[in-house]
Amino acid sequence: MVITDAKALLAWIEASLPEVAPAAFGPWLAEPAGPGAVSAVVHVRIESAARPTRSIIVTLSAHPTTDNDSASS
């Protein structure tokens, strides 16, 4: 696979995340996982002769929706 731009990179990351049931979980957010959340860690490293190497680690989490809790009450 060849990534040709930032939009394609984002699409690849989104396609690589674990699948979560939309009715049971909210959207993926860049925040720590809470109780019952599904999480994924994304590592990005940029190497270029023109600039120092840069890297970032982002934790993405999909939290359970509160609607599921109230529906069972």
C-alpha positions in Angstrom: 0.0 0.0 0.0 1.2 3.5 -0.9 0.1 6.5 1.2 0.0 9.5 -1.1 -1.3 12.3 1.2 -2.4 13.0 4.8 -6.1 12.2 3.9 -5.0 8.7 2.8 -2.9 8.3 5.9 -5.9 9.2 8.1 -8.2 6.8 6.2 -5.6 4.0 6.7 -5.4 4.7 10.4 -9.3 4.7 10.7 -9.5 1.4 8.7 -6.9 -0.2 11.0 -8.7 0.6 14.3 -10.6 -2.2 15.9 -14.3 -2.3 14.9 -16.7 -1.1 17.6 -20.5 -1.3 17.6 -21.8 2.3 16.9 -24.8 1.7 19.1 -22.6 0.7 22.0 -19.6 3.0 21.7 -19.0 6.7 20.9 -16.5 7.9 18.3 -12.7 7.4 18.6 -11.2 10.2 20.6 -7.6 11.1 21.4 -7.9 10.6 25.2 -7.1 7.9 27.8 -9.3 4.9 28.0 -11.8 4.8 30.8 -13.8 1.9 32.2 -15.2 -0.4 29.5 -13.5 1.6 26.7 -11.7 0.1 23.7 -8.4 1.7 23.0 -5.7 1.7 20.3 -2.2 3.3 20.3 -0.9 5.0 17.1 2.8 5.6 16.6 3.9 8.2 14.0 7.6 8.8 13.2 8.8 11.3 10.6 12.4 11.1 9.3 13.7 13.6 6.9 17.2 14.8 6.0 16.0 18.4 6.2 14.6 18.3 9.8 15.3 16.4 13.0 13.4 13.1 13.5 10.0 13.7 15.1 7.6 11.2 16.6 4.4 11.1 18.5 2.3 8.4 20.2 -1.5 9.0 20.3 -3.9 6.9 22.4 -7.3 6.7 20.8 -10.3 5.5 22.8 -13.9 4.6 22.1 -16.0 4.9 25.3 -19.2 3.0 25.9 -22.3 5.1 25.4 -24.4 6.0 28.4 -27.6 5.2 26.4 -26.9 1.5 27.0 -26.9 1.9 30.7 -30.2 3.8 30.8 -31.9 1.4 28.5 -31.3 -1.5 30.9 -32.7 0.4 33.9 
